[in-house]
């Protein structure tokens, strides 16, 4: 019998990231993600996990590129909201934020950001509801000197919830 106590998953360390990409028309989309990690050092490689129904994942799949902005502890919930709880099919999430276009054509968000990275996809793995995109980093920059926001702080300090397509959504109502 397989017994999973969802509270055990809270012991995993996560950050809060803004993953973005570009489509063939030059339109940008981005979303909040908590699942990102460095995979290798030589060459520098990162992986992100994106729900298969999210527009950002569609853009990454088609363009073969993505960017990652590491969010700072000072980021207000009003900034996170559009990227975490709005759909890019009906909202331009980039209208009220500062960004620059990176080497890959993907947007690099500069507001409330500690560092940015951009990558070219080298591998995609399907995992149930999500796709894991592995990308070789082609550019990385330190943007600010703040501290990265952890997913635990997002929940405990900012009182944030996980959106419906987040891997941790099912645990919103689980007592800590």
N, C-alpha and C positions, 0 to 999 in steps of 0.2 A: 504494500500500500504506500502511495506517495503522499506525504503530508507536508504542506508548505505553510509555514508561519510567515505571513507577509511582513511582519515586523523585522524579520531577519534581513530582508532586502534593504531596510533603512541603514544598515551598517556599511553598505557599499558607498564609496565616495563618488560624487558627481559634481560637475560644474554646471553653470548656466551659460549657454552659448547661443549665438545667433548664426544659423546656417543659411546661406543664401546661394542663389544661382541666377542664371540668365537664360532666356529662351531664344529661339532663332530670330525673333523680331526685335531683340534687344530689350525686352521687358524683364524687370527684376522681380524676384519673389524671395522671401526669407521667412524663417520660422525659428521659434525658440526650441532648443533641443538640450537634453541633459546627457545624452549619450555620445561622447566624443572622446577619442584617445589617440595618443601617439602609438604607432604600431612598430616602427623601426627608425633607426637613426641614420643609416646609410643605405639607400638614400632616405632622407627624412620623409616619413609617411604617416598619415593620420586616417582615422576611420570615423564615420558618423552613422548613426542609425536614424532612419527617417521612415515614418509610416507610409505604406505603399499607396494610400489614397491622398496624400498631401501633395499640393501643387509644387512645392519645392522639390520633392523627389522626382516629379515628372520633368522639371527643368534640368535637374542634375542628370537624369537618365538620357535626355535628349542632347544636352550640351557637352556632357562629359567633364564638367568642371563644377567646383563648389568653393565657397569661401566660409571661413569660420571666424567669428568675432567673439573673443572671450570677454564676457560682460563683467563690469566692475561692481563691487558691493554697493556703490552709491546709486545704481540704476533704479529709477522710480518705477513702480508698477504701471503707471500711465504709459511709460515707454515700452514695457514688456507686453502690455495688453494687445496692441494690434498684431504683433509678431507671434503671440502665443494663442490668441483666441479669435482672430479674424481670418477669413479666407481671402487669399490673394486673387481669387477669381472675380471678386466683387470690390476689393479695396486695394488702393495703391499704398502699400505699407511703407514705402520709402519717401512719401511726400513730406513728412515732417521730421526727417532725420538727416544728419550729415553723413555722407559716404563718399568714397571715391571708387572709380572703376579700376579694378586690378589688371594684372597682366593677362589673366584668362578671360577678361570681359565680365567677370562676376563682381558684384558690388562688395566693398569692404566697409562695413559700418564703423563709424568713428566715434559716435556719441556713446558715452558710458562704457568705453572699451579699453581693456588693458593691452590686448594684442590682436593682430589679425593674421590669418594664414589663408592661402589659397592653394588649391590642388587640382591636378588633373586625375580623373578617375582611372584606376588601373584594374579594379576588380569590383564586382557587385555580387553580394550573397543575399539570397532570399531567406528570411527567417520569420516564418508565420505571417504576422501582420506587418512586418517591417522589412526594409532593405538596408543592408550595411554597405555603404559606399567606402571603399578604400582608395585614397588618393595620394599620389606623390606630390609633396609640397614644392611649389615653384616660386613662392614668395611668402615671406613672413616679416612682420614689423611690430615692434613695441610701440604702442600708441600712447599709453598713459602709465602713470606710476602707482595706480591704485591696486587694491587687492582683488583677485578674482572672486566672484560671487559663487558660493557653493549651493548645491541644490537643497541641502539641509537648511541653510540660511534663508533661501527663497521661501521655504515652507514655514520655518519657525519665526524668523524676524519679519519678513515681508507678508506673511500669512497667505502666500500664493498657493494655488491649487494646480493640479495637472490637467491640461486640456484632454478632451475625449480621445484623441489619437496618440497620446503620450504612452510610452511603455509602462509608466507608473500610475496611470489614471485609475486603475482598479483599486488602488490603495488610498485614494482620497479620504475615504471614510474609516480607514483602519486606525484605531487609537495608537498613539505613539508611546 
